Amino acid sequence: MATRRIVFLAVAVSLVLSTVGWAQGLPVVAPADVGLSSERLERLEQVVQGYIDANAVAGAVTLVARKGGQAHLQAYGMADRATGRAMTPDAIFRFASMTKPITSVAVMMLYEEGHFKLNDPVGRYIPELSSLEILSANEGEGDGFERVTAERSITIRQLLTHTSGISYRFLGDLGATPAQSHVSELYGSAGIVDGLSEYGGTIQDMVNNLGELPLLHEPGAAFTYGLSTDVLGRLVEVVSGVSFDEFLRTRLFEPLGMNDTFFYIPADKANRLASLYTPNAAGNLDEVEGTVEGEHLVYSATYSAGPDRTNFSGGAGLHSTIFDYSRFLQMLLNGGSFGGARILSPVTVDLMTRDHIGDIPNGSVVAPGSGGFGLGFAITGEPGVDGELGSAGAYYWAGFFNTSFWVDPKEQLFGILLTQVFPSGSDIQEKFRLMTYQTIVN
């Protein structure tokens, strides 16, 4: 009887530990069990640690998963140098543009429910965007530009592929064309924000303002990185009838067990937010403690916990952990399901991760992937063309504060790198990806 009791307790403890593991992220597996080399993962860790030692980043968290299991997880350096707080795996990061794939999935959930077609004009659902103008060069007039009526309407697909002609205000500070700089000036005068700073308005306010401003080009004419995904957040609100924040929480985060993902961090979790840094002229890092303002670029270290909590930026607003995002990526790699929750159909995930832009030109300083751009993701081209390790058809994106991920369906693999520094000033994102691929041994 005593032996049975011991066996029962052992099984119970095992089940509890298994549940805890799932609650944080993916089930933990031995690297060898999923075809990765432990020794080569140590190489990866040494390379990432080298960036810490060189003051390129203050701290980082990395995760590698293959065949449904978490094979590597490591925290490095400091989450906050001033207080001596070490980086931990459950640290919360400003995900910035890694919000975009989540917003794109939310849109495709409503698409699967039959609310719209991807080639529908967005003005059918958001009237403020039904009749727009584009910026046209006119050397004989004032500032050299004039506004003319657009010949085409923006479609939902063009918002998902960043071919709508809607730009970002901050791009005016990053080697932009004269037209881009002019649009950035117009955005600034109209109070348009990029989702990286405090803002007392809503995404509805932002969309209303965008409806009064010119597009950078005709819809569908070029890839132009911009506020298109914020507009999609508003589309989710209009179609679903609830706030974008509530839609994500109830329809995506809770079903996937993403319990540490928020637009605005709750007070009882704020002490887990990693501090934000910027390189200085001496080759060290300075902590960013308030708001940084350039001519067009405005970003803040405190927008996640400030008093303004109404802007649910679909392009840049989310904060999360490496555990939560691993659950989201595994859902995609699984063809739209995870942990018993079916979010999308496999055919929809396949559609999202195929190129949708073809050979249209790039209209901004941020480029699509070498294999094109899908519905919320850049796509990797042929390794022989790119010249680096990887697989054709992998999809990826990165965030403003030096966070990144990629998913490789061929290898059943994904990796996540989280740091908090702007500008990055290093190639840590690319090096992490390459060091991950060299760990594959079968």
Summary of the structure (lengths in Angstrom):
residues: 442
radius of gyration: 22.1
end to end distance: 45.6
largest distance: 95.7
contacts: 1536
relative contact order: 0.17
helix: 36%
strand: 19%
